[in-house]
Amino acid sequence: MIEPKDIAAFFADEKNISREDYLFFDYIFECSIDPKLAAAQLCSEQSTAQWQRAGVDEDLRLRFGAKVVALEILSTSKKSRCDFPWIRGNHFTLCRVRVAHPHRNFGPRIPNLLSAMAGEGPFYCPGISTIRLCDIHFPESYLKLFEGPQFGVRGLRERLKIHDRPFFIGVVKPNIGLAPGDFAQLAFESWVGGCDIVKDDEMMADAEWSKTAERMRFAGTARKNAEKETGRPKMLVANLTDEVDEIERLYEEAEKNGANAVMLNSLFTGISALRMLRRKSKLPVMGHFTGLALFERMSHFGIDGVVLTKLQRLSGADMIVLPGFGERMQMTDESVLKNICACLEPMGNIAPALPIPGGSDAADTFPRVLEKIGHVDFGFIAGRGIYGHSGGPRAGARSLRHAWEKATASPPPL
């Protein structure tokens, strides 16, 4: 624990620091000590926990120390919001804080950035009983160190010749157990019915009954046949989620055999693996949200999904699958819309990524999704809503297109 005399060194006026030298982290934390001391301790632990060598007259905080630039007390209570056995105290303060962290400490390295803002320092900080990382803000100088999406929304629209409407995406179901030929037939039917993109389920991998190379060979042929039949370009997304040292091999097999986009469960392979794939890939890259609830489900602890969405976009995801609206995904509308905004909002040189909110969606939920989003820069994704349709996947995909046409039809003249 730092001494009270050291508190001031970890505070700064935001107007007096060079914004281009810092990333800004927004936290909400609960503390059982003086809030200013807790906020200073938070900065110390995530940066210069010790700022000088014994017997040496130096202060590394001047260049490397994180700084509190805003601190707001939200509430006080005699009881903690949590009953963790290690929490002690009889007076707790809930605070919102913004920390300016010099990005020279970690550079353009996602694992090191995460270690600073959400690692041992912040989440094991003395005196802080609960903490949640709510948002991250990047200066232009830091954004320029990243490539971001290779295609983004504009590039995807150009590749698929889609203008002024959402993208319609199918997740082949059954998700596990299909032979490559059966998978390809379902994909073909949904493409012909109106899907623009067909993808592997996030649970589908390089399985013994459906190796990636063989599945993409069958489905790649089906994609080309669907393009001939419809006269429209189509996209096939291969899930490359695997051990990190297998991803490059799987990418090469998928591309060679007919996939023209690839996907990672990037929170479990690691966002850095997503960035590695972006650098390797000549194809659009999709990031999938699976695992997000482990980070953000608790309102008082963890990492808000918007942070992880921004990091996926920063690392090069052209498309980002997100938990969508409705009870199935247990997300508030506000959270869903924040993640969609994180995909599309201005972010310096980093192109917008296509947000794909979903979860048990089908034709009957499309009007609600369209109304809540309020624009067409999104992907509408369905699994059983297409492949569980009573008329088959062709009718299931067609039902999505009909829902779009009905929702946007001009009213009849009076």
C-alpha positions in Angstrom: 0.0 0.0 0.0 1.4 3.4 -0.9 1.7 6.1 1.7 -0.8 9.0 1.9 2.0 11.4 1.1 2.4 9.7 -2.3 -1.2 10.2 -3.4 -0.7 13.5 -5.3 2.0 12.0 -7.6 -0.7 9.7 -9.1 -3.2 12.5 -9.9 -3.0 14.9 -12.8 -5.2 17.5 -14.6 -6.2 15.9 -17.9 -5.7 19.3 -19.5 -2.1 19.3 -18.5 -1.0 16.0 -19.9 -0.3 15.1 -23.6 -3.3 13.0 -24.6 -1.3 11.4 -27.4 1.0 9.8 -24.9 -1.8 8.1 -22.9 -4.6 5.5 -23.1 -7.6 6.3 -20.9 -9.2 3.5 -18.8 -12.6 4.0 -17.2 -13.3 1.9 -14.1 -16.0 1.6 -11.4 -14.6 0.4 -8.1 -15.6 -0.1 -4.6 -13.1 0.6 -1.8 -12.9 0.3 1.9 -10.2 3.0 2.3 -10.0 6.6 1.3 -11.1 6.9 -2.3 -8.2 9.1 -3.3 -5.8 6.6 -1.8 -7.6 3.7 -3.5 -7.4 5.5 -6.9 -3.8 6.3 -6.5 -3.1 2.7 -5.4 -4.9 1.5 -8.6 -2.5 3.6 -10.7 0.5 2.5 -8.8 -0.3 -1.2 -9.0 -0.9 -1.1 -12.8 2.2 0.9 -13.6 5.2 1.8 -11.3 4.4 -0.2 -8.2 7.9 0.7 -7.1 9.2 3.9 -8.7 12.8 4.1 -7.5 15.7 1.8 -6.7 16.9 1.6 -3.1 19.4 4.3 -2.5 19.0 6.0 -5.9 17.5 9.5 -6.3 15.0 8.9 -9.1 11.2 8.9 -9.7 10.0 6.6 -12.6 6.4 7.9 -12.1 7.2 11.0 -14.0 7.3 9.1 -17.4 5.8 5.7 -16.6 3.3 6.3 -13.8 -0.5 6.0 -14.5 -2.5 9.1 -13.4 -6.0 9.6 -12.1 -7.5 12.3 -14.2 -11.1 12.1 -12.9 -12.6 10.6 -9.7 -16.3 10.7 -8.9 -17.9 9.2 -5.7 -21.1 7.5 -6.7 -22.4 6.2 -3.3 -21.4 5.1 0.2 -22.5 2.1 2.2 -21.8 0.2 5.4 -21.8 -3.0 3.5 -19.9 -4.2 0.4 -21.8 -5.1 -2.7 -20.1 -8.5 -2.5 -19.8 -11.1 0.2 -16.3 -12.4 -0.7 -14.6 -13.7 2.4 -11.5 -11.6 1.9 -13.4 -8.3 2.0 -13.0 -6.4 5.3 -14.3 -3.1 6.5 -17.5 -1.4 7.7 -17.6 1.6 5.2 -17.4 1.2 1.5 -17.3 3.9 -1.3 -18.4 3.3 -4.9 -16.3 5.4 -7.3 -16.0 6.1 -11.0 -12.4 6.8 -12.1 -10.6 7.6 -15.3 -7.0 6.6 -15.4 -4.5 7.9 -18.0 -1.9 5.3 -18.6 1.2 6.0 -20.7 1.2 3.6 -23.6 5.0 3.6 -23.7 4.6 1.0 -20.8 3.2 -1.7 -23.1 3.4 -0.4 -26.7 1.2 -1.9 -29.5 1.0 -5.3 -27.8 -2.5 -6.5 -26.9 -1.4 -9.0 -24.2 0.7 -6.4 -22.5 -2.1 -3.8 -22.7 -4.5 -6.2 -21.1 -2.0 -7.0 -18.4 -1.8 -3.4 -17.5 -5.5 -2.4 -17.6 -7.1 -5.7 -16.4 -4.3 -7.8 -14.9 -2.8 -8.3 -11.5 -2.4 -4.6 -10.8 -6.0 -3.4 -11.1 -7.9 -6.6 -10.1 -5.8 -7.5 -7.1 -5.4 -4.0 -5.8 -5.1 -3.5 -2.0 -8.1 -1.6 -0.6 -10.3 -2.2 -3.7 -13.0 -4.8 -3.0 -14.7 -4.9 -6.4 -13.7 -3.3 -9.8 -15.0 -3.3 -13.3 -13.2 -2.0 -16.4 -15.9 -0.1 -18.3 -14.3 1.4 -21.3 -11.0 2.3 -23.1 -10.2 5.3 -25.2 -7.3 5.5 -27.7 -5.3 8.5 -28.9 -4.6 8.8 -32.7 -0.9 8.1 -32.0 -1.7 4.6 -30.6 -4.3 3.7 -33.2 -1.7 4.3 -36.0 0.3 1.4 -34.6 -2.4 -1.0 -35.6 -3.7 -2.1 -39.0 -7.4 -2.7 -37.9 -9.8 -4.4 -40.3 -8.5 -5.1 -43.7 -11.9 -4.8 -45.4 -14.4 -3.5 -42.8 -17.9 -2.7 -43.6 -17.1 -0.9 -46.9 -14.9 -3.7 -48.2 -17.5 -6.4 -47.3 -20.2 -4.4 -49.1 -18.0 -4.2 -52.2 -17.1 -7.9 -52.1 -20.7 -9.1 -51.7 -22.3 -6.3 -53.8 -24.6 -5.4 -50.9 -25.8 -1.9 -50.7 -28.4 -0.2 -48.4 -29.4 -3.3 -46.5 -28.1 -5.6 -43.8 -26.1 -8.7 -44.4 -28.0 -12.0 -44.0 -25.9 -14.7 -42.3 -26.6 -18.4 -41.7 -24.9 -20.6 -39.1 -25.2 -24.2 -40.3 -27.2 -26.4 -37.9 -26.8 -29.1 -36.7 -23.6 -27.5 -35.6 -21.9 -30.7 -34.6 -22.0 -34.1 -36.3 -22.6 -33.4 -40.0 -20.5 -35.0 -42.7 -18.9 -32.4 -45.0 -21.3 -33.2 -47.9 -24.4 -32.7 -45.7 -22.9 -29.5 -44.3 -22.4 -28.3 -47.9 -25.9 -29.1 -49.0 -27.4 -27.1 -46.1 -25.1 -24.2 -46.9 -26.1 -24.3 -50.6 -29.8 -24.3 -49.9 -29.4 -21.3 -47.6 -27.3 -19.4 -50.0 -29.8 -19.9 -52.8 -32.6 -18.9 -50.4 -31.0 -15.5 -49.8 -28.1 -15.8 -47.3 -25.1 -13.7 -48.2 -22.8 -15.4 -45.7 -22.8 -19.0 -44.4 -20.5 -19.8 -41.5 -19.3 -22.6 -39.3 -20.8 -22.6 -35.8 -18.3 -21.5 -33.2 -18.4 -25.1 -31.8 -17.4 -26.5 -35.2 -13.7 -27.1 -35.6 -11.2 -29.4 -37.4 -13.2 -32.4 -36.2 -12.5 -36.0 -37.0 -15.8 -36.5 -38.8 -15.5 -33.2 -40.7 -11.9 -32.0 -41.2 -11.7 -28.4 -42.1 -10.0 -29.0 -45.5 -12.7 -31.5 -46.5 -15.6 -29.5 -45.2 -14.4 -26.4 -47.0 -13.8 -28.4 -50.2 -17.4 -29.5 -50.3 -18.8 -26.2 -49.1 -16.5 -24.2 -51.4 -17.9 -26.0 -54.4 -21.4 -25.4 -53.1 -20.7 -21.7 -52.7 -19.6 -21.4 -56.3 -22.7 -23.3 -57.5 -24.9 -21.0 -55.4 -23.1 -18.0 -57.0 -23.8 -19.4 -60.5 -27.5 -20.1 -59.6 -28.2 -16.7 -58.0 -25.8 -14.5 -59.9 -24.7 -13.1 -56.6 -21.3 -13.4 -54.7 -21.5 -15.5 -51.5 -19.2 -15.9 -48.6 -18.1 -19.0 -46.7 -16.6 -18.6 -43.3 -14.4 -21.3 -41.8 -13.9 -21.5 -38.1 -10.1 -21.8 -37.4 -10.4 -21.9 -33.6 -7.7 -24.3 -32.4 -4.4 -24.3 -30.6 -2.6 -21.1 -31.7 0.2 -23.0 -33.5 -2.5 -24.7 -35.7 -4.3 -21.6 -36.9 -1.9 -20.8 -39.8 -2.2 -24.4 -41.1 -5.9 -24.3 -40.9 -6.0 -21.0 -42.6 -4.1 -22.3 -45.6 -6.2 -25.4 -45.8 -9.5 -23.4 -45.6 -8.4 -20.8 -48.2 -7.1 -23.5 -50.6 -10.3 -25.5 -50.4 -12.9 -22.7 -51.0 -13.4 -20.6 -47.8 -13.4 -16.9 -48.6 -13.5 -15.7 -45.0 -12.3 -17.1 -41.7 -13.3 -16.9 -38.0 -11.8 -17.2 -34.6 -13.3 -17.5 -31.1 -10.9 -14.7 -30.3 -11.5 -14.4 -26.6 -10.5 -18.0 -26.1 -7.7 -18.2 -28.7 -6.6 -14.8 -27.5 -7.1 -11.4 -29.2 -3.5 -11.4 -30.1 -4.1 -14.6 -32.2 -6.8 -12.6 -34.0 -4.3 -10.0 -34.8 -1.8 -12.6 -36.0 -4.5 -14.0 -38.3 -5.3 -10.6 -39.6 -1.7 -10.1 -40.6 -1.7 -13.5 -42.3 -5.1 -13.4 -44.0 -5.9 -12.3 -47.5 -9.6 -13.0 -46.5 -12.1 -11.2 -44.3 -11.7 -12.1 -40.6 -14.6 -12.6 -38.2 -14.2 -12.5 -34.4 -16.8 -14.4 -32.3 -17.9 -13.3 -28.8 -18.1 -16.7 -27.2 -16.8 -16.4 -23.6 -17.8 -12.8 -23.3 -20.2 -13.5 -20.4 -17.3 -14.7 -18.3 -15.8 -11.2 -18.4 -18.9 -9.0 -18.2 -21.9 -10.7 -16.7 -21.3 -9.3 -13.2 -22.1 -5.6 -13.0 -19.6 -5.0 -10.3 -16.6 -7.0 -11.4 -14.8 -7.9 -14.7 -14.5 -6.2 -18.1 -17.3 -4.6 -20.0 -17.9 -6.2 -23.4 -17.4 -2.9 -25.2 -13.6 -3.1 -24.3 -13.2 -6.5 -25.8 -15.2 -5.5 -28.9 -12.9 -2.4 -29.4 -9.8 -4.6 -29.0 -11.1 -7.1 -31.6 -11.7 -4.3 -34.0 -8.3 -2.8 -33.2 -6.7 -6.2 -33.9 -8.3 -6.5 -37.3 -11.7 -8.2 -37.2 -13.7 -7.2 -40.2 -16.8 -8.7 -38.7 -17.6 -9.2 -35.0 -20.3 -11.5 -33.8 -22.0 -10.1 -30.6 -24.6 -11.3 -28.2 -27.8 -9.8 -29.4 -31.2 -8.5 -28.2 -33.8 -10.5 -26.3 -33.9 -12.8 -23.3 -31.8 -15.6 -24.9 -28.5 -13.7 -24.6 -29.3 -12.1 -21.3 -28.0 -8.7 -22.4 -29.6 -5.3 -21.9 -30.5 -3.4 -25.1 -28.1 -0.7 -23.9 -25.2 -3.2 -23.8 -26.0 -4.6 -27.2 -26.2 -1.1 -28.7 -22.9 0.0 -27.0 -21.1 -3.0 -28.6 -22.6 -2.2 -32.0 -21.5 1.4 -31.6 -18.0 0.2 -30.7 -17.8 -1.6 -34.1 -18.8 1.4 -36.1 -17.9 4.7 -34.3 -15.0 6.8 -35.6 -11.7 5.3 -34.4 -9.0 7.2 -36.2 -7.4 5.1 -39.0 -9.2 1.9 -37.8 -12.0 1.0 -40.3 -15.5 0.2 -39.0 -16.1 -3.5 -38.4 -19.5 -5.2 -39.3 -21.4 -5.8 -36.0 -23.4 -9.1 -36.1 -25.7 -9.2 -33.0 -27.5 -12.4 -32.6 -28.9 -15.3 -30.5 -32.0 -17.3 -31.5 -33.0 -14.8 -34.1 -35.3 -15.6 -37.0 -37.6 -13.8 -39.4 -40.1 -12.9 -36.7 -37.4 -11.1 -34.7 -35.9 -9.2 -37.6 -38.2 -6.1 -37.4 -37.4 -5.7 -33.7 -33.6 -5.9 -34.4 -33.8 -3.4 -37.3 -35.8 -1.0 -35.2 -33.5 -1.1 -32.3 -30.3 -0.6 -34.4 -31.9 2.1 -36.5 -29.6 1.6 -39.6 -28.5 -1.1 -42.0 -24.8 -1.5 -41.2 -25.1 -4.9 -39.4 -25.4 -8.6 -40.1 -28.6 -10.4 -39.2 -27.6 -13.9 -38.2 -29.7 -17.0 -37.7 -29.1 -20.7 -37.1 -32.2 -22.7 -36.3 -34.2 -19.7 -37.7 -32.9 -20.9 -41.1 -31.9 -24.6 -40.7 -34.7 -25.5 -38.4 -37.4 -23.9 -40.7 -40.3 -26.3 -41.5 -39.8 -25.6 -45.2 -36.0 -26.3 -45.1 -33.0 -23.9 -45.2 -33.9 -22.4 -48.5 -37.3 -21.3 -47.1 -35.6 -20.3 -43.9 -33.2 -18.0 -45.6 -36.0 -16.7 -47.9 -38.0 -15.8 -44.8 -35.3 -13.5 -43.6 -35.3 -11.6 -46.9 -39.1 -11.4 -46.8 -38.9 -10.0 -43.3 -36.5 -7.3 -44.7 -38.8 -6.5 -47.6 -41.9 -6.3 -45.4 -40.2 -4.1 -42.8 -38.9 -1.6 -45.4 -41.8 -1.7 -47.9 -43.2 1.7 -48.7 -46.8 2.2 -47.5 -49.4 1.8 -50.2 -50.7 5.1 -51.6 -53.8 6.5 -49.9 
